[in-house]
């Protein structure tokens, strides 16, 4: 997210008065259904009830447009299981809102790739958990997935070139026991496939308490001290952009490469995210961010967005995001760190 086009004075005023500023980017999870069976994720095991209808999501996009939303990020589950995704993307485009989706890529053949890009999709994140097909397929629980996911990148690249569209592809990799010693090979894969970015993500949950993917403190130190150095060398060599080369911020001694401790950052500066972002669940619940999915501030089926963003519950949450932040979950999050530091500088924090 670029900050150079934001009205800095208006943002500072909104922050000072604890009013919502503007939805610079919003995440919408229109479904948690999935066609894979990842051991790193529990969404596919949950019963799906009460998904937002097409009309409800279209209305949501209309309301976001009225609030001058810049970007919508659609995720799942597997978002392409929503047969109306092309309608939703087209509607967002008509409203002047940029879009991105997160997908496992297994459903993106050449026709689907073309439809996505023609429909106005600007960016996509494809999940690939290893450069080795067998390891990736073991993690996602369905054989042949690696082949389909990597083919999706090729299909999207070719469609974007044919249609002459500026389209960005990110490979997302969850770092786990099965891949932490050679995660740097994802950089080689990204280079080979022509991906624009890589996002390394720390393991958050494991299927039904199965600890086979969890890394020991020693494993994490190896990743930070050995694998990360190889990653850094390769991104320098290839010029690949890595969103987060050291995802383990929930351990006391983790130090991000630009020199500060993630575990102490938010004792000194605010997290500004709930002034310009929120997350909408498949059932209409609105929460401030990914790290606080149980803190429901409203539901779009019961209240308009323009009221939710400044209701009592959301205002109270924003108060908690001023330093020292009392919500420990925030200390485990690296999202928007660079923007938070820039905004803190605006305020002289």
C-alpha positions as CSV (number, residue, x, y, z in Angstrom):
1,X,0.0,0.0,0.0
2,X,1.4,3.4,-1.1
3,X,1.2,6.3,1.4
4,X,2.3,9.0,-1.0
5,X,-1.2,9.8,-2.2
6,X,-2.8,9.9,1.2
7,X,-3.9,13.3,2.6
8,X,-1.5,13.3,5.6
9,X,-3.2,16.1,7.5
10,X,-6.6,14.5,7.2
11,X,-5.2,11.2,8.4
12,X,-3.6,12.8,11.4
13,X,-6.9,14.5,12.2
14,X,-8.8,11.3,11.9
15,X,-6.3,9.5,14.2
16,X,-6.4,12.3,16.8
17,X,-10.2,12.2,16.9
18,X,-10.3,8.4,16.7
19,X,-12.4,8.5,13.6
20,X,-12.1,6.0,10.8
21,X,-10.1,7.6,8.0
22,X,-10.7,5.7,4.7
23,X,-10.7,2.0,3.7
24,X,-7.3,1.9,1.9
25,X,-7.6,-1.8,1.7
26,X,-10.3,-4.3,2.9
27,X,-10.2,-8.0,3.1
28,X,-13.3,-10.0,2.2
29,X,-13.6,-13.7,2.8
30,X,-16.7,-14.6,0.8
31,X,-16.2,-18.3,1.5
32,X,-14.2,-20.7,3.6
33,X,-14.9,-23.7,1.4
34,X,-11.8,-25.3,-0.1
35,X,-11.0,-28.1,-2.6
36,X,-7.7,-28.9,-0.8
37,X,-7.1,-30.6,2.6
38,X,-4.2,-28.7,4.0
39,X,-2.8,-29.9,7.3
40,X,-1.8,-26.3,8.1
41,X,-5.4,-25.1,8.0
42,X,-8.7,-25.9,9.5
43,X,-11.1,-23.9,7.3
44,X,-11.9,-26.9,5.1
45,X,-13.2,-28.9,8.0
46,X,-15.7,-26.3,9.2
47,X,-19.4,-26.5,8.3
48,X,-20.3,-23.7,5.9
49,X,-23.5,-21.8,6.8
50,X,-24.9,-18.5,5.9
51,X,-22.4,-17.4,3.2
52,X,-23.0,-13.9,1.9
53,X,-25.1,-14.0,-1.2
54,X,-24.0,-12.4,-4.5
55,X,-26.3,-9.5,-3.9
56,X,-24.9,-9.0,-0.4
57,X,-21.3,-8.9,-1.6
58,X,-22.3,-6.5,-4.4
59,X,-24.0,-4.2,-1.9
60,X,-20.8,-4.4,0.3
61,X,-18.7,-3.3,-2.7
62,X,-21.1,-0.4,-3.3
63,X,-20.8,0.7,0.3
64,X,-17.0,0.4,0.1
65,X,-17.0,2.6,-3.0
66,X,-19.0,5.2,-1.1
67,X,-16.3,5.2,1.6
68,X,-13.7,5.6,-1.2
69,X,-12.1,2.2,-0.8
70,X,-9.0,1.7,-2.8
71,X,-8.4,-2.1,-2.8
72,X,-10.3,-5.2,-2.0
73,X,-8.5,-8.4,-1.2
74,X,-10.7,-11.5,-1.7
75,X,-9.6,-14.7,0.1
76,X,-10.9,-18.0,1.3
77,X,-10.9,-21.1,1.7
78,X,-10.6,-21.2,-2.1
79,X,-12.2,-18.1,-3.4
80,X,-12.6,-19.5,-6.9
81,X,-15.2,-22.0,-5.5
82,X,-17.5,-18.9,-5.5
83,X,-18.9,-19.1,-9.0
84,X,-19.8,-15.4,-8.8
85,X,-16.2,-14.3,-8.3
86,X,-16.0,-12.9,-11.8
87,X,-19.2,-10.8,-11.2
88,X,-17.7,-9.5,-8.0
89,X,-14.4,-8.6,-9.6
90,X,-16.2,-6.8,-12.5
91,X,-18.4,-4.8,-10.2
92,X,-15.4,-3.7,-8.1
93,X,-13.6,-2.6,-11.3
94,X,-16.7,-0.6,-12.4
95,X,-16.5,1.1,-9.0
96,X,-12.9,2.0,-9.6
97,X,-11.6,-0.3,-6.8
98,X,-8.5,-2.4,-7.4
99,X,-8.7,-6.1,-6.6
100,X,-6.5,-9.0,-5.6
101,X,-7.3,-12.6,-4.6
102,X,-5.5,-15.3,-2.6
103,X,-5.8,-18.8,-4.2
104,X,-4.3,-22.2,-4.2
105,X,-4.2,-21.9,-8.0
106,X,-5.5,-25.4,-8.7
107,X,-8.6,-24.2,-10.5
108,X,-6.9,-21.6,-12.7
109,X,-6.6,-23.1,-16.2
110,X,-5.9,-20.8,-19.2
111,X,-9.6,-19.9,-19.6
112,X,-10.0,-19.0,-16.0
113,X,-6.8,-17.0,-16.0
114,X,-8.0,-15.0,-18.9
115,X,-11.4,-14.4,-17.3
116,X,-9.8,-13.2,-14.1
117,X,-7.6,-10.7,-15.8
118,X,-10.3,-9.5,-18.3
119,X,-12.5,-9.1,-15.3
120,X,-10.2,-6.5,-13.8
121,X,-8.1,-8.5,-11.3
122,X,-4.9,-6.6,-10.5
123,X,-3.0,-9.0,-8.3
124,X,-3.0,-12.6,-7.2
125,X,-1.3,-14.6,-4.4
126,X,-0.7,-18.3,-5.2
127,X,0.1,-20.6,-2.3
128,X,3.1,-22.9,-2.9
129,X,4.7,-24.5,0.2
130,X,7.7,-26.2,-1.4
131,X,9.7,-26.3,-4.5
132,X,9.4,-30.1,-4.2
133,X,6.0,-31.3,-5.6
134,X,5.9,-34.2,-3.2
135,X,6.4,-32.0,-0.1
136,X,3.9,-29.4,-1.3
137,X,1.3,-32.1,-2.1
138,X,1.8,-33.7,1.3
139,X,1.1,-30.3,3.1
140,X,-2.0,-29.5,1.0
141,X,-3.4,-33.0,1.2
142,X,-4.1,-33.6,-2.5
143,X,-1.8,-35.2,-5.0
144,X,-1.1,-33.3,-8.2
145,X,-1.7,-29.9,-6.5
146,X,1.8,-28.6,-7.1
147,X,1.6,-29.2,-10.8
148,X,-1.7,-27.3,-11.0
149,X,-0.6,-24.4,-8.8
150,X,2.6,-23.8,-10.8
151,X,0.6,-24.2,-14.1
152,X,-1.7,-21.4,-12.8
153,X,1.2,-19.0,-12.6
154,X,2.2,-19.8,-16.2
155,X,-1.4,-19.4,-17.3
156,X,-1.8,-16.0,-15.6
157,X,1.5,-14.8,-16.9
158,X,0.6,-15.7,-20.5
159,X,-2.9,-14.2,-20.2
160,X,-1.5,-11.0,-18.8
161,X,1.0,-10.7,-21.6
162,X,-1.6,-11.5,-24.3
163,X,-4.1,-8.9,-22.8
164,X,-1.2,-6.4,-22.2
165,X,-2.2,-6.0,-18.6
166,X,-0.1,-4.9,-15.6
167,X,-0.7,-7.9,-13.4
168,X,1.3,-8.9,-10.3
169,X,1.8,-12.4,-9.0
170,X,3.0,-13.3,-5.4
171,X,4.0,-16.8,-4.2
172,X,3.0,-17.3,-0.6
173,X,4.9,-20.0,1.4
174,X,4.1,-21.2,4.9
175,X,7.4,-22.0,6.7
176,X,7.1,-25.3,8.6
177,X,9.0,-28.4,9.8
178,X,8.8,-29.8,6.3
179,X,10.4,-27.0,4.4
180,X,12.4,-24.7,6.7
181,X,15.8,-25.9,5.7
182,X,15.4,-25.2,2.0
183,X,12.8,-22.5,1.9
184,X,15.3,-20.4,-0.1
185,X,14.5,-22.7,-3.1
186,X,11.2,-20.9,-3.4
187,X,13.1,-17.8,-4.5
188,X,14.6,-19.9,-7.4
189,X,11.1,-21.2,-8.2
190,X,9.7,-17.6,-8.2
191,X,12.5,-16.5,-10.5
192,X,11.9,-19.5,-12.9
193,X,8.1,-18.9,-12.9
194,X,8.3,-15.1,-13.3
195,X,6.5,-14.3,-10.0
196,X,6.9,-10.7,-8.9
197,X,6.9,-11.2,-5.1
198,X,7.3,-13.8,-2.4
199,X,5.6,-13.9,1.0
200,X,7.0,-16.2,3.7
201,X,4.5,-16.8,6.4
202,X,4.9,-18.4,9.9
203,X,2.7,-21.4,10.7
204,X,-0.3,-20.3,12.6
205,X,-2.4,-23.4,13.2
206,X,-2.1,-27.1,12.6
207,X,-4.9,-29.5,11.8
208,X,-6.6,-30.9,14.9
209,X,-3.5,-30.4,17.1
210,X,-1.2,-32.4,14.8
211,X,2.2,-31.0,15.6
212,X,4.1,-32.6,12.7
213,X,4.5,-29.2,11.0
214,X,5.5,-27.3,14.1
215,X,9.1,-26.1,14.3
216,X,11.2,-26.2,17.5
217,X,13.0,-23.1,18.7
218,X,16.1,-24.7,17.2
219,X,14.4,-25.1,13.9
220,X,13.4,-21.4,14.0
221,X,16.9,-20.3,14.8
222,X,18.2,-22.3,11.9
223,X,15.7,-20.7,9.6
224,X,16.6,-17.2,10.9
225,X,20.4,-17.7,10.9
226,X,21.0,-20.0,7.9
227,X,18.0,-20.2,5.6
228,X,17.2,-16.5,5.8
229,X,20.8,-15.6,4.8
230,X,20.4,-17.8,1.7
231,X,17.1,-16.1,0.9
232,X,18.7,-12.7,1.2
233,X,21.6,-13.6,-1.0
234,X,19.2,-14.9,-3.7
235,X,16.8,-12.0,-3.7
236,X,19.8,-9.7,-4.0
237,X,21.1,-11.8,-7.0
238,X,17.7,-12.2,-8.7
239,X,16.1,-8.8,-7.8
240,X,13.0,-10.6,-6.4
241,X,10.9,-8.7,-3.9
242,X,10.3,-10.6,-0.7
243,X,7.4,-9.3,1.4
244,X,8.7,-11.0,4.6
245,X,11.8,-13.0,4.7
246,X,11.7,-13.6,8.5
247,X,8.1,-14.4,9.5
248,X,8.7,-15.7,13.1
249,X,7.9,-12.6,15.1
250,X,6.2,-14.4,18.0
251,X,9.4,-15.4,19.7
252,X,11.1,-13.0,22.1
253,X,14.4,-12.9,20.4
254,X,13.2,-12.4,16.9
255,X,14.9,-9.4,15.2
256,X,13.6,-8.1,11.9
257,X,16.4,-7.4,9.5
258,X,16.0,-3.6,9.6
259,X,17.0,-3.5,13.2
260,X,14.1,-3.4,15.6
261,X,12.5,-6.1,17.8
262,X,9.0,-7.0,16.6
263,X,8.1,-8.0,20.1
264,X,8.7,-4.4,21.5
265,X,7.7,-2.3,18.5
266,X,4.1,-1.6,19.5
267,X,5.1,-0.6,23.0
268,X,6.3,2.6,21.5
269,X,4.1,3.3,18.4
270,X,0.5,2.8,17.5
271,X,-0.9,0.3,15.0
272,X,-2.8,2.5,12.6
273,X,-4.4,-0.4,10.7
274,X,-7.9,-0.1,12.2
275,X,-8.0,3.5,11.0
276,X,-7.8,2.4,7.4
277,X,-8.7,-1.3,7.2
278,X,-11.1,-4.0,8.3
279,X,-11.9,-7.6,7.4
280,X,-15.3,-9.0,6.4
281,X,-16.1,-12.6,7.1
282,X,-18.2,-14.9,4.9
283,X,-21.2,-14.5,7.3
284,X,-21.0,-10.7,7.2
285,X,-19.1,-10.2,10.5
286,X,-16.7,-7.2,10.4
287,X,-13.5,-7.4,12.4
288,X,-10.6,-5.0,12.6
289,X,-7.9,-7.2,11.2
290,X,-6.7,-10.8,10.7
291,X,-5.1,-10.9,14.1
292,X,-8.4,-10.1,15.8
293,X,-10.9,-12.3,14.1
294,X,-13.0,-12.8,17.2
295,X,-13.4,-9.1,17.9
296,X,-16.6,-8.5,15.9
297,X,-17.4,-4.8,15.5
298,X,-20.5,-5.3,13.5
299,X,-22.3,-7.2,10.8
300,X,-23.1,-5.9,7.3
301,X,-26.4,-7.7,7.4
302,X,-27.5,-5.6,10.4
303,X,-25.8,-2.3,9.9
304,X,-24.3,-0.1,7.1
305,X,-20.6,0.0,6.8
306,X,-20.5,3.8,7.2
307,X,-22.0,3.3,10.7
308,X,-19.9,0.2,11.7
309,X,-16.5,2.0,11.1
310,X,-17.3,4.5,13.8
311,X,-19.5,2.6,16.1
312,X,-18.7,2.2,19.9
313,X,-17.1,-1.2,19.5
314,X,-14.7,-0.1,16.7
315,X,-13.9,3.2,18.5
316,X,-13.0,1.2,21.6
317,X,-10.8,-1.2,19.6
318,X,-8.9,1.8,18.1
319,X,-8.2,3.1,21.6
320,X,-6.5,-0.2,22.4
321,X,-4.2,0.3,19.4
322,X,-2.5,3.3,20.8
323,X,0.8,2.6,22.6
324,X,1.5,0.8,24.7
325,X,-0.8,-1.6,22.9
326,X,-2.4,-4.0,25.4
327,X,-3.4,-6.6,22.9
328,X,-0.6,-9.1,22.8
329,X,-1.7,-10.5,19.4
330,X,-0.5,-7.3,17.9
331,X,3.1,-8.1,18.9
332,X,2.9,-11.2,16.8
333,X,2.0,-9.4,13.6
334,X,4.3,-8.1,10.9
335,X,1.6,-6.8,8.6
336,X,1.8,-3.1,7.7
337,X,4.9,-2.6,9.9
338,X,6.6,-0.3,7.3
339,X,3.4,1.8,7.0
340,X,3.0,2.0,10.7
341,X,6.5,3.3,11.1
342,X,6.0,5.9,8.4
343,X,2.7,7.1,9.9
344,X,4.3,7.2,13.4
345,X,6.9,9.5,11.9
346,X,4.2,11.8,10.7
347,X,3.0,12.1,14.3
348,X,6.5,12.4,15.7
349,X,6.2,9.2,17.7
